[in-house]
């Protein structure tokens, strides 16, 4: 019986899960770097005020922050996301050449109700571009995230795009942010519930109907045509131009089937100022797997700068992504590719030297480190589903030719250490 | 002016540092996996009792733990190390096949006084093997850590090895653990200070002299010969056999010049039961860069098991390692290898398509996303020391041949996209 458990809402990952997570992170990192995003790392702990100030994550999210006083009475917080620490980092480092393109893949903590698929410690994969207002940056962020998802094996995905400036134009009420948060729930709670909630916010029925007349239009060309005719403020016109530009540039990266303008997309966070986007799976039950947008005002507040420090970013919802990958991939219990087994105690040292050679060739190799007999060694290799065993007895050592056993198929072939590279190259690498 | 700073003792890593850390972690991970260690991941937060119970890190370390009550009144702690969470994980998962070999590379937190090279958030790289008492596991752990350090570029290193059972035999006093903690400081504070501190622990001078007569012997053969003659308890004899066995097996992995028995090596933590080791640089000012040992009793306490669950592990002192790597490596400000520059606005879309092609070939590529003129684009590429620029104008697009500029040498050559792979393969990959 274990004396202690994991903290509620937090998880251990045994190798079978950790290997899969690691594989996903490696693919994502590789795509981020091919798009010229470099790693940056921020601490897990920030001063509480970094999150609690009015330009940050918003009052309603503060209840979900893990915060505490350290032994010197400093109020600290485990980070809620990676975007706010990035804003703090940029403010602390005004010398960085712009545009500054960074990724961060790490843990965040939220004290939330525990539901299926919700955890109190989870990982985020973020890319952000700081220091340019150009829509080329927004398009690049979207394209990079889409490419990562495609390389992770998702094909049936779509990017929904909208622009906050357009929403501000369409929604002619005082409490715009409250309205946006309600509209953002459209996919989850449906049209009639959204309408009810909007009424509760004292939005009159005519205005609600007007909003729905616009946000329910589908088809990129139709939406743009409609917007041309109804957008009236300078802000709205500016937003419409931005939207058209993002779409235009995105076409250089991807086929148009991948993206659609969705005026009902609102995104919950207050800090977005322009382009907003979400990547969703074609399978509607799965919902959003990435989301982000442009936030041109936040960083300047952190930097106490009078001028905007524009920024745009996206976060991949990696926990959901990994759940989906799990459905498609066989779990591996170990990274080990070859178990080098010793026929008798006399061969224990030979085995270490052979393992050394194979490791130098790049293979992931285990040997017996428990003083077990051959049959028990093979049992162990089987229990971890190690794909190949190399059997080493004195006779084999003398010849320099060993039995390589394919543990899945049960077949054996004789080969030298140099031949193994060729024999296994299509099977393992 | 930045409104907020990083929390005291914690650090941001800008790309120039994050790239180097990432490179070091990748090398280490690769070696760990080639030795058949698989990743496992434990949470950052544990229940406070996991660290505070008497089989854990020890009373004197508790003051350095970041602990707090969560909103439901659970007392939580940010993890102090990765070993204790591993013990908890093993206790929670008795089904795991043994030996269980895992690595974890992640953050730990200690509320310590801030000195040069000491931080309150830092990274540990751990490998541990659970479930075998065989010295083959100890030797493998040492060999794997040594191999990682060699691949990181350290050649002038040595492993110091000792065995707690031998120390227990030699040190004939009640308060053995207190004495061990003092002896462990020998390298730092010198012989005379250690002797003074031992006197403060009421160890009589004769006993102190006897201890020093043994622990100051150098040379593996001499030490072993001396031990043969003085070790008298069963425990001591057992420890001596274990020590000889580890040395014997280690010789299969590495030349003997890499390891020496050092009876003055004690290691601070109470939980070690047998083999202990430390890897030090030949440059004495640098000190220990990795350390660990066998701890056969801890996990069984966590599992409430009557039988021992033996374990052996090592942690690489990655912060110190990275400081040393920094001295030898040029810092890179970005991962980007090629900046694809557009001669005029007309080429912005061509540039995106060319970047797409180069990314598919595996290159890390940036394009202009700020609407800048060519000269400003090249300035930006220079400010990040991006090694190559590809200049794209309408004429070049028509021909399919572009100017590839080596930004370091200032030289240009003409080449097609397919030729770039060959031109750069020795320069970048």
Interface residues (C-beta under 8 A of the other chain):
Chain A: X1 X2 X3 X4 X5 X6 X7 X8 X10 X11 X12 X13 X14 X15 X17 X18 X19 X21 X22 X33 X34 X35 X36 X37 X38 X39 X40 X41 X42 X43 X44 X45 X46 X47 X49 X50 X53 X66 X68 X69 X70 X71 X72 X74 X76 X78 X88 X89 X91 X92 X93 X94 X96 X97 X98 X99 X101 X102 X107 X109 X111 X121 X129 X131 X132 X134 X136 X137 X140 X147 X249 X252 X253 X301 X302 X303 X304 X333 X334 X335 X336 X348 X349 X352 X353 X356 X359 X362 X363 X364 X365 X366 X367 X368 X369 X370 X371 X380 X383 X384
Chain B: X1 X2 X3 X4 X5 X6 X7 X8 X10 X11 X12 X13 X14 X15 X17 X18 X19 X21 X22 X33 X34 X35 X36 X37 X38 X39 X40 X41 X42 X43 X44 X45 X46 X47 X49 X50 X53 X66 X68 X69 X70 X71 X72 X74 X76 X78 X88 X89 X91 X92 X93 X94 X96 X97 X98 X99 X101 X102 X107 X109 X111 X121 X129 X131 X132 X134 X136 X137 X140 X147 X249 X252 X253 X301 X302 X303 X304 X333 X334 X335 X336 X348 X349 X352 X353 X356 X359 X362 X363 X364 X365 X366 X367 X368 X369 X370 X371 X380 X383 X384
